[in-house]
Amino acid sequence: MTSPATVDEEAVLAEIGGALRAVLDDLEFEDVPITRETRFVEDLDLESIDLVSLTSELRARYGDQVDFPAWFASLELSEIIGLTVGQLADYIVGRLR
């Protein structure tokens, strides 16, 4: 788990990329760059079950300090559909600081 003193946005982006690759486990996405602008639904075709798997992966890395279910519940459907890796990284960094 990451300590607050070492929270770094680039490291969080890398963690999300690793978690995405673990969830997708698909050679089609092996060489796809994961950037702040990458959209979960539109670019990666993630479905709701994939988002649940992703949040489980990230919870294992960040613990209870990052409450993904509550955050997702606070978003409108259109916000979830347009959600980017950068927005998720910002949320994680904000919760860890």
N, C-alpha and C positions, 0 to 999 in steps of 0.2 A: 504494500500500500504506500502511496506517496505521502510524504510529510508536507505540511503547509509551507515550510521554509524552502522546499525544493520544487514547488509548483511552477511549471514552465509550460507555456502554451504549446510550444513545438513538441515537447515531450507528450503532452496530452493528445495532440493531433496524431502523433506516432502510435500511441496506445489505442486510439480509436481505429486507426488504420489496421493495426494488428488484430483487434477484436472483430472488425468487419471481415477481414480475410478468414478468420476462424469460423465466423458465422456463415459466410458465403461458401467457403470451401469449394470454390468453383474455379477451374483453370481459366475460364473466360475473364475473370476479374484479377488474375494474378499480376498482370502488368499494368493494370489501370491505376493511374496516380490518384491518390486520395488527397484532396486539397480542401481548404476552408469552404470553397464554393461547391464542392460535390454535394449533390442533393440525394438523400437516401431513397426517395421514391422515384423521382424522375430519371436520375442518372444510374442508380444501382438496382432499380426495380425491387427494392425491399418491400415485403408485405408485412402486415402487422405481426405475424409470428416471428419474422426475422428481426423486427425491432425488439420484441420481447427477448429473443435470444441474445441480441446485441446488448441490451441493458443488463442481462444476467452476466454476460462476460465482463462488462464494465464494473458491475457491482462487486464481482470477485476481485477486481483490481483496486477499487476505490472504497469499498465498504459501505456502511450505512450513512456515512457523511454526505453522500450524493444520493438524494431520493428521486430516482428516475420516475417511479409511478406518479408521485405527486406533481412533478414537473410536467409530464405528459398530460396529466389530467387538467392542468392549468391552461393548456393550449387548445385553440380552436382546431377543428378538423383541417381547415385550409392551411393553418400554420404547421401542422404535422406533415401534411402532404408536401409542403415546400421546405421542410426542415433541411438545413445544411449541416455538414460536419463542423463547420466553424461555429454555428449556433450551439451545437452540443458541446464543443470544446469550451466555449465561453461559459456555459452553464457549469461545467465541471470545475473549471478554474475558479469561478466565482464561489462555488461551494467549498472548495479546498482552502481558500485564503482566509 
